[in-house]
Amino acid sequence: MRPNTSREAILKAMEGREKGITTAEIATVTEINSHTVANMLKVMHRREEVYIVSWGSKKPGQKKAAFWAIGEGEDAEREKRNSCDTRKIAQSLRAFRDRFHPGPFLTSMWNLSRGDVR
């Protein structure tokens, strides 16, 4: 078996897909493990053989995936994820604590938010 067989199969699966193809789709088409496909794409990306056309998902609510294409293009910018602001959580817990008796559950939540758990 030649060492570039996986690479060649991945490139063949990507041919003619101008809008790109996801790692999962490549794995399905080539019948290669998705982790192997992902690792090969990373190597090929470093060598500038492939690039990320866009980020998206096939179904609503699904995690955004990279759509890969052959060539030396500019990678599409990935949208920043909505991160939870810990300051807002701490503020809301303080406000709630000031209004009500905290009890053991809220006390433990308060300690977790402040990092006081040992």
ZAMARGU-4260 file (C-alpha; in steps of 0.2 Angstrom, whole numbers, plus 5000, padded with zeros to 4 digits):
<rodrens>
0) 5000/5000/5000 | 5007/5017/4995 | 5009/5030/5009 | 4999/5044/4999 | 4983/5033/4996
5) 4973/5042/5009 | 4978/5059/5003 | 4974/5054/4985 | 4957/5047/4990 | 4953/5063/5000
10) 4958/5074/4985 | 4948/5064/4973 | 4933/5066/4985 | 4935/5085/4985 | 4937/5087/4966
15) 4924/5097/4958 | 4916/5104/4974 | 4918/5123/4973 | 4908/5126/4988 | 4918/5114/4998
20) 4915/5098/5008 | 4915/5094/5026 | 4927/5081/5035 | 4912/5070/5039 | 4907/5070/5020
25) 4924/5065/5015 | 4925/5051/5028 | 4908/5044/5021 | 4913/5045/5003 | 4931/5038/5005
30) 4926/5026/5019 | 4941/5032/5029 | 4940/5035/5048 | 4935/5054/5051 | 4949/5056/5063
35) 4961/5051/5049 | 4953/5062/5037 | 4954/5077/5049 | 4972/5074/5053 | 4976/5072/5034
40) 4967/5089/5031 | 4977/5098/5044 | 4993/5092/5036 | 4987/5096/5019 | 4981/5113/5025
45) 4999/5117/5032 | 5006/5112/5015 | 4993/5124/5007 | 4985/5111/4997 | 4968/5114/5004
50) 4959/5129/5012 | 4943/5132/5021 | 4930/5139/5010 | 4917/5143/5023 | 4910/5138/5040
55) 4892/5131/5041 | 4881/5116/5046 | 4870/5105/5035 | 4856/5105/5049 | 4849/5118/5061
60) 4857/5118/5078 | 4871/5107/5072 | 4889/5112/5076 | 4898/5123/5063 | 4910/5113/5052
65) 4923/5118/5040 | 4920/5116/5021 | 4936/5112/5013 | 4942/5114/4995 | 4957/5111/4985
70) 4969/5125/4982 | 4979/5139/4990 | 4964/5151/4995 | 4961/5162/5009 | 4953/5153/5024
75) 4936/5159/5028 | 4935/5168/5045 | 4926/5158/5058 | 4912/5166/5068 | 4916/5169/5086
80) 4906/5158/5098 | 4895/5166/5111 | 4904/5164/5127 | 4896/5165/5144 | 4901/5181/5153
85) 4906/5176/5171 | 4904/5193/5177 | 4886/5194/5172 | 4883/5177/5181 | 4892/5183/5197
90) 4881/5199/5196 | 4865/5190/5195 | 4870/5178/5209 | 4875/5193/5220 | 4858/5201/5216
95) 4849/5185/5220 | 4858/5182/5236 | 4854/5199/5242 | 4836/5197/5240 | 4834/5179/5247
100) 4841/5167/5259 | 4854/5157/5249 | 4852/5140/5256 | 4865/5126/5253 | 4863/5125/5234
105) 4865/5143/5230 | 4879/5145/5242 | 4888/5131/5233 | 4884/5139/5216 | 4891/5156/5223
110) 4907/5147/5229 | 4909/5139/5212 | 4907/5156/5203 | 4920/5163/5214 | 4932/5149/5213
115) 4931/5145/5232 | 4929/5127/5230 | 4943/5116/5237
</rodrens>
